[in-house]
């Protein structure tokens, strides 16, 4: 990690867990996925998202440079000064990147000092009202100024829907808005069972 720019450089063989561990030693993060055993390269070139995407962007947005082997077997560098077309492709081209990436350079961000969570379970008989209420507030939930993450999951053999919400380093105003939005969604859904937690590092 370059301590002046907070640019993290690492090999393409890293898993997300190894990358996050390396960054955590420097109190830094990138907006990647939640599965530690997933290869970082696939998520980066696939423009993946994670819990901090709603305020830090997609992980491919953080690419500031990379080294890759081209079709002639030559090691090349792509950044804002050289091979800019290859940098552009890497930031959203998906699996069609025309080279073998060997090193990534990502712009890391400060790691949140606090995370507040509110996780809720919605019964199946309220799912239609819940999904409508959640989707109607998608713009509010995705507003980067909220510093929050909102996620909905369901499983075929589990009753109900899981409505998970996180707020990163939120101040009093952001926390008020966080609870207001969630309460509006839950009220329109007919209620839910929720639990709250707070984590600090």
C-alpha positions in Angstrom: 0.0 0.0 0.0 1.3 3.5 -0.9 0.8 5.4 2.3 0.6 8.8 0.6 -2.1 7.9 -2.0 -3.7 4.8 -0.3 -3.4 2.9 -3.6 -3.2 -0.8 -2.9 -1.2 -3.0 -5.3 -1.6 -6.8 -5.3 -1.3 -9.9 -7.5 -4.3 -11.2 -9.4 -4.3 -14.5 -7.5 -5.5 -12.9 -4.3 -8.8 -13.9 -2.8 -11.1 -11.3 -1.4 -10.3 -12.5 2.1 -6.6 -12.1 1.6 -7.1 -8.7 0.1 -9.3 -7.5 2.9 -6.9 -8.8 5.5 -4.0 -6.9 3.9 -6.0 -3.7 3.7 -7.3 -4.0 7.2 -3.7 -3.9 8.6 -3.6 -0.4 7.1 -7.2 0.6 8.2 -8.3 0.6 4.6 -11.1 -1.0 2.5 -12.3 -1.4 -1.1 -16.0 -1.9 -1.9 -15.8 -5.7 -2.7 -18.1 -8.6 -2.1 -18.8 -10.5 1.1 -17.4 -14.0 0.3 -13.7 -14.2 1.4 -12.8 -17.3 -0.7 -13.9 -15.6 -4.0 -11.1 -14.6 -6.3 -10.6 -10.9 -6.3 -9.8 -10.8 -10.0 -13.2 -12.0 -11.1 -15.0 -9.6 -8.9 -12.8 -6.6 -10.0 -13.1 -7.3 -13.8 -16.7 -8.3 -13.4 -17.4 -4.9 -11.7 -18.8 -6.5 -8.6 -20.6 -4.9 -5.7 -20.5 -5.2 -1.9 -21.7 -3.8 1.3 -20.0 -0.4 0.8 -20.9 0.0 -2.9 -23.7 2.4 -2.2 -21.3 5.0 -0.9 -17.9 3.9 -2.4 -19.0 2.7 -5.8 -18.4 -0.5 -7.6 -15.0 -2.2 -7.1 -14.0 -1.6 -10.8 -14.5 2.1 -10.1 -11.4 1.9 -7.8 -9.0 0.7 -10.5 -6.3 3.2 -11.1 -3.9 0.9 -12.9 -2.9 -2.6 -13.8 -0.2 -4.7 -15.3 -1.2 -7.4 -17.8 0.4 -9.7 -20.4 -0.8 -9.0 -23.9 -1.4 -11.4 -26.7 2.2 -11.2 -27.8 3.4 -12.2 -24.3 4.6 -8.8 -23.4 4.1 -7.2 -20.0 2.1 -4.0 -20.3 1.0 -1.2 -17.9 -2.4 0.5 -18.2 -3.2 3.6 -16.2 -4.3 7.2 -16.7 -1.1 8.0 -18.7 -0.5 4.9 -20.8 -2.7 2.3 -22.4 -5.7 4.3 -21.3 -8.0 2.2 -23.5 -7.1 -0.9 -21.6 -7.7 0.8 -18.3 -11.1 1.8 -19.6 -11.9 -1.8 -20.6 -10.8 -3.1 -17.2 -13.2 -0.7 -15.5 -16.3 -2.5 -16.9 -15.4 -4.8 -19.8 -16.1 -7.9 -17.7 -14.5 -11.2 -18.7 -13.6 -9.9 -22.1 -10.5 -8.1 -21.0 -7.9 -8.8 -23.8 -5.0 -9.8 -21.7 -4.0 -11.6 -18.5 -3.9 -9.3 -15.6 -1.0 -10.0 -13.2 -1.2 -6.9 -10.9 -4.0 -4.5 -9.8 -3.7 -1.0 -8.4 -6.9 0.0 -6.5 -7.7 3.3 -4.8 -8.5 2.2 -1.2 -10.7 4.2 1.2 -10.5 4.6 5.0 -12.0 1.7 6.9 -15.3 2.6 8.8 -14.7 3.0 12.5 -18.3 2.0 13.4 -21.0 0.0 11.7 -24.6 0.0 12.9 -26.9 -2.8 11.7 -30.6 -3.5 11.7 -31.5 -6.9 10.4 -35.2 -7.8 9.9 -37.2 -10.9 9.0 -40.4 -10.5 6.9 -42.9 -13.3 6.8 -43.8 -14.7 3.4 -47.4 -13.4 3.6 -46.1 -9.9 3.7 -43.6 -10.3 0.9 -45.5 -8.5 -1.9 -46.1 -5.4 0.3 -42.5 -5.5 1.5 -40.9 -5.8 -1.9 -43.0 -2.9 -3.3 -42.2 -0.7 -0.3 -38.5 -1.5 -0.5 -38.3 -0.9 -4.3 -40.2 2.4 -3.9 -37.5 3.7 -1.6 -34.6 2.4 -3.7 -33.4 5.9 -4.6 -33.3 6.9 -0.9 -31.5 3.7 0.0 -28.8 4.1 -2.7 -28.1 7.8 -2.0 -24.3 7.9 -1.2 -24.8 10.6 1.4 -26.7 8.0 3.5 -23.5 5.8 4.0 -25.8 2.8 4.2 -26.3 -0.7 2.7 -29.6 -2.3 2.2 -30.0 -5.9 1.0 -32.9 -8.4 0.5 -32.5 -12.2 0.4 -34.8 -15.2 0.4 -34.1 -18.9 0.3 -36.3 -21.7 -1.1 -36.4 -23.7 2.1 -36.6 -20.8 4.6 -39.8 -19.0 5.4 -39.8 -15.3 4.7 -37.4 -12.6 3.5 -34.3 -11.2 5.1 -34.0 -7.4 5.1 -30.5 -6.4 6.1 -29.4 -2.8 6.6 -26.1 -1.3 7.6 -24.9 2.3 8.3 -21.2 3.1 8.1 -19.7 5.8 10.3 -23.2 7.5 10.4 -23.7 10.7 12.3 -26.9 11.5 14.1 -28.7 12.9 11.0 -27.8 9.9 8.9 -28.9 7.5 11.7 -32.3 9.3 11.9 -32.7 9.0 8.2 -31.6 5.4 8.3 -34.3 4.5 10.8 -36.9 6.6 9.1 -36.5 4.9 5.8 -36.5 1.4 7.3 -39.5 2.2 9.5 -41.4 3.4 6.5 -40.7 0.2 4.6 -41.6 -2.0 7.6 -44.8 0.0 8.2 -45.9 -0.4 4.6 -45.1 -4.1 4.9 -47.1 -4.8 8.0 -44.2 -5.1 10.4 -41.3 -7.4 11.0 -39.1 -9.0 13.6 -35.8 -7.0 13.8 -32.6 -6.9 15.8 -30.0 -4.2 16.0 -26.2 -4.3 16.6 -23.3 -1.9 16.6 -19.6 -2.8 15.9 -16.5 -0.7 16.3 -12.8 -1.4 15.4 
